Amino acid sequence: MADNLNGAYEATRHLIALGHKRIVHIAGPSNHQHSADRVLGFNKALQEGRIKSDVRLIVEGDFEAASGARAVESLLRRRIAFTAVFAANDPMAYGAMHALFVRGLRVPRDVSIVGFDDRPQSAFTTPALTTVRQPEIEMGAAAVAALLRELRGDSPSLPRFATQLIVRESTARAPSSPRAARASR
């Protein structure tokens, strides 16, 4: 497993360091442990940054791009102000970027976005997506080694892998006022 809590914490801290205070978290399904860990990391960074948590800014998705788009659309329709989005995976970040684009909002000028996974295509979105990298190859090798140990009758153990924030072009300093809330139709 990746250190989901710390990855989410670092992603959120990055946005806070850029001056964002109204940060949306598009979470994964609540029945997934890594989703819960990412919510904990998000909230830990907010607490350390002395930013009051607003439950309206945490929206559950399903790890698909369409749920990222639906989350942003819902926030815009309800005129909930925000300047940044931390999505629990890259596809939901892509969906959020698309929904903002459709509404005439620009990433990162109007809203900064961070994803999680560092999927190969994340470097090629427009703008390139800032994201949390998981060491997928190392994680896969550890899973195979654990499976082989289990097949031999040994007790398998899976290490926790460090994540790394990959800063690209989808994040910038917070705008002076949240344009996202004014973009609803």
N, C-alpha and C positions, 0 to 999 in steps of 0.2 A: 504494500500500500504506500501511496504517497502521503506525505505529511499535509493532509488537506487543511487542517486548522491553521498551520503556519503559512501555507500558501495563500489562503484567503486573507489572513491577517496582513501579510506583506502587500497584497494587491490593494487592500483597503487603505493601508498606511500610505501607499504611493499616492492614492487619490487625495487623501487628507493633506499630505505634504504639498500638493498642488493647490491647496486652498479650498477644496470641495468640502461642503458641510451637508449638502442634501444629496446623499448617495443612495441609489436604489440597489438592492441586492435581488437579482433574479435567481432564486434558489432552485436546487434540484428537488425531486420528490422527497417529501418529509420522511418516508419510510426507508431511505437509503442512509447508511451511516456516514458516508463521505459527504452527503448533502448537509447533514446535521453538523458535522465538523466544520464545514465551510461557513455555515451560519454562525457558529461559535467564534470562528476566527474573525469574521466580519464584525460581530458585536464587540469582541475584545478590542479591536482597533478603534472602533467608535468610542468605547468607554475610555481608553487611554488618551484619545484625542479630545476628550471632554465634549463629545458631540452626543446630544440626546437622541436615543434610538426612537424612530418613528415607525410603528408597525405597518403603516400604510406603504412604507418604502421597501418592505420585504414581500416579494410576490413569488409564489411557487410556480415553477415551470416543470417541464418533463424531459429536459435535456435535448429537445428538438428545437430547431430554429423557429418554427411557427410559434412555440410558446414564448420565446423571447420577444417576438413581434407583438403577440397578444398582451404581454405584460406591459410593454411600453405604451401600446394603444390604450390600454385601460387607464394607466396613469395620466396620459394626456387628456383623455375624455373627461376624467374626474378633476382635471386642472390641478394636479398635485405637482408642486414645484420640485425640480431636481436638476442637478448640474452634472451628475456622473452616474454611471451604471457599472456595477460589478456583477457579471453573469457567472454562474457556477460552472459553465463550460463554454467552449468556443462557439458551437452551433447556436446556443441561445444568444450569445453576443452578436453573431451575424444577423439573427432575426431582429434584435434590438436596433442594430445599425440600419437595417432596411426600413423599419418602421419610422425611425427618425428622418431618414432620407425622404420617405413618402410625404412626411409632414413639413418638409422644407427646412429641417434642422440639420446643421452640419456637425460632423464629428471631426475633430475635437473642439471646434470653435464654440459650439453651443452646448454640447454634452460630450464628456469624456467617457470612454468605454474600456473596460478590462475584462478579458475572458479567463478561462482556466483550461489547460490541457496542452496548449501550443501545438495544435494540429498543423500539419504542413501548409495548408492553404491560408493559415492565419497571417503568414508573412506576405501574402499576395492580395489581401482584401484592400479596399480603398476607403480610408487609409489603412495601412498595415496595423493589425490588431496587437495592442499590448496585452500580454497574457502570462499566465503562470505555467511554466514548463514542468511536466512530470517526466522523469527518466523512464520512458515506456520500454525501451529495450532492456534496461537493467531490471525493471520490474518483471518483465516477461521471463527473463532468464532465471530470476529468483523463484518465480512461480513454477517453472519447469523443474528446477533443482528440488524444490519442496515436494513436488509430486513424485519425483524419482525416489526421494528419501522415504516418502510414505509407502510407495510400492515395495520398498525393501523392508518395510516394517519399522522404520525409524520414525521418530517424532518430527514432523515437519515444523519449521518455523519460518515465518515470513518477516523480513526486516521492514522497517519504515524508511522510506526514501525521502531525502530532502527535495524540495521544489526550488525553482528559481524564477524570479520575476524577469520577464523579457519585455523591456520597454521599447515600444515602437511608436508609430505616429498617432494612435487613437486616443492619446491622453495629452492634456495641456492644462495650463493654469485655469482655475475656475473663472467663468465670466462674472462680471459684477452683479448681474441679476439673471435668474433662471429664465431663459427664453422658452424652455420646454413647456412650462405651464401655460404660456400664452399662445402656443401653437395648436391648441385644439380647435377643431372645426365646429 
